[in-house]
Amino acid sequence: KNMLKNIANLFQRIILSLIKWKRGQNPENKSFVILPYLSYASRERVHIRGRVVEGLAPLDFTKASHPFRHFVKVIKLFLALESPHVPIKIIIDTKDGPIRYRARTNAQGFFFLDAKWNGYMEESKEIPYHVSLDENDSDYDSVIYTSHLFKIQPNTKKVIISDIDDTILKSKATSFTAMMMRTLFRPPQKRKAFPEASKAYQILRKGSAKNNDIEDNLFFYISSN
């Protein structure tokens, strides 16, 4: 298992190095894609995360029903080049007008925003936010990418972080070969969930509140696939 994983990682590094070298010959053709993640806001602070990669078109895995099309999209995702130290701007829509922030990606191309905000009085639980390159500190044009942040509700008592592999979805994560085959060739909508998972997570969402009160607990999911 470890040997196969090391071989796959080595192959990925070699291919990425070749792609970086080739693109370095034509820096004027550089383009960026921003991958904003679903994020959240508490009463006083907003927490937004995402990543900026180079030369990767946005990928919609829900439309890749054929195994080969899914395989091509996964390979493109694995071979995406990180974009370090890229300046970005973030705009959150609120009923009182947009709230603006600035951030910069780290060495791996990820950006993290942890800042004060005054949008807690928004009625909606799900609030859109937009990310683009900061044109005041960048030589490149940028498309605006949109995601959402979830506002923690007054009856939210817990933020639950859950694995997906072999917790919700049958992933065979203990077998590197089986996991890779599922990752490369099995579209998400064709993967099977454990039948007990839905009921268990509904119970966790409602929590242990008494007197028929229902907690509105918030979930975040992680996966190695």
C-alpha positions, 0 to 999 in steps of 0.5 A: 500500500505505502509503495503504491502510494509513494509511486503515485505521489512521485509520478504526480510530482514529476508531471507537475514539474514538467507542467511548471517548466512548460508554463514557465516558458510562456508566462504571458499565458498564465491564467488562474481559477479560484475554487472557493469552498463552502464556509461559515460565519459566527456571530462576530467573525467570518471564516472563508477558505478556498484555493487558487490554481493555475490553468484549470477550468472549473470542474463539475463532477456531477455531470461526469457520469461516464467513468472515462469522463470522470477519470479525465476530470480527476486527473486534471484536478490532481495536476492542477498547479498551486498559485502561491502568494496571489492577492484576492478580494472577497465580497459578501452580499448583505441587505445593507450592501457588500462587505469587502475583504482582501487576502493572499494565498499561501505557498500551496495556493490556499487562502484563509479569511478569519475576520470581523464582520457585521452581517449576522443580522442577515435573515438568510442562513446561506449567504453568497460570497464572491472571490476574484483576483485583486485587480489593485495588486495583480497583473491578471484579469479574473473571473468572479467565482461564487460560493456560499457561507453558512451563518451559525444559527442561535440554536446551533450548539455544535459544529461537527466535522465528519469524515466521508470515506467509509463513514458515509460513503463506501470507499474502501479507504483501507485498500489503496488500490480499491480506493484509487479505482473508485476515485479515478473511475467512479463518479460521486453520484454512482457511489453507495452510502451506508444505509444507516448514515442518513438517519444517524446524521439527522440525529446529530443535526437535531442534537440533544435539545429537550422540550421538542427544541431542535438544534440546527447543528452545522456539518463540515466534511473531509475526504482523502478522495 
